[in-house]
Amino acid sequence: MASRNVLVALWAGGLMGLSGPALTSYAVEVHLADFDTTGDGDVIDKITADLHRTGLAVRSLEVRLRLSAFHRQALAETQATD
């Protein structure tokens, strides 16, 4: 889950124009947001709100789809199972 959260944060942060330490910091923020509530809603809500705050009209469904894709990627990269 941590790898998935970092991957989706890097995607969203890139859309927002973040790089270097700011992008790293954002990845940590997204990962920590995952501890707010059970499920993926906390991460999806945070990223969607952050994207909207920067003027990007990305729907929560798009974030959910990206999160799912990054989950599969993280599992493949770590050779873990669900």
C-alpha positions in Angstrom: 0.0 0.0 0.0 2.9 2.4 0.8 4.3 1.8 -2.7 0.9 2.4 -4.3 0.5 5.6 -2.4 3.9 6.9 -3.4 3.2 6.1 -7.0 -0.1 7.9 -7.1 1.4 10.8 -5.2 4.2 11.1 -7.8 1.6 11.1 -10.6 -0.6 13.7 -9.0 2.4 15.8 -7.8 3.8 15.8 -11.4 0.4 17.1 -12.6 0.7 19.9 -10.1 4.2 20.8 -11.2 5.9 19.5 -8.0 9.5 18.3 -8.2 12.4 17.5 -5.9 11.9 17.9 -2.2 8.3 19.3 -2.7 7.3 16.1 -4.6 8.9 13.9 -1.9 7.1 15.9 0.8 3.8 15.5 -1.1 4.3 11.7 -1.4 4.8 11.6 2.4 1.6 13.6 2.9 -0.4 11.3 0.7 0.9 8.2 2.4 0.0 9.7 5.8 -3.5 10.5 4.6 -4.1 6.8 4.1 -4.2 6.4 7.9 -7.1 8.8 8.3 -9.9 6.3 7.6 -10.4 2.7 6.4 -10.3 2.2 2.7 -9.0 4.3 -0.2 -11.4 7.3 0.2 -9.0 9.3 2.3 -6.2 9.2 -0.3 -8.6 9.8 -3.2 -10.3 12.7 -1.5 -6.9 14.3 -0.6 -5.5 14.0 -4.1 -8.7 15.1 -5.8 -8.9 18.2 -3.5 -5.2 19.0 -4.0 -5.6 18.8 -7.8 -8.7 21.0 -7.7 -6.9 23.5 -5.5 -4.2 23.9 -8.2 -6.8 24.4 -10.9 -6.8 20.9 -12.4 -10.2 19.4 -13.0 -9.4 15.8 -12.4 -12.4 13.8 -11.2 -12.2 11.5 -8.2 -13.0 8.6 -10.6 -9.8 9.3 -12.5 -7.9 9.3 -9.2 -9.5 6.0 -8.2 -8.6 4.4 -11.5 -5.0 5.6 -11.2 -4.8 4.3 -7.6 -6.0 0.9 -8.8 -3.5 0.8 -11.6 -0.7 1.9 -9.3 -1.8 -0.8 -6.8 -1.3 -3.5 -9.5 2.0 -1.9 -10.5 3.2 -1.9 -6.9 2.2 -5.5 -6.4 4.1 -6.5 -9.6 7.2 -4.5 -8.6 7.4 -6.0 -5.2 6.1 -9.4 -6.2 3.6 -9.3 -3.4 0.1 -10.5 -3.3 -3.1 -8.8 -2.2 
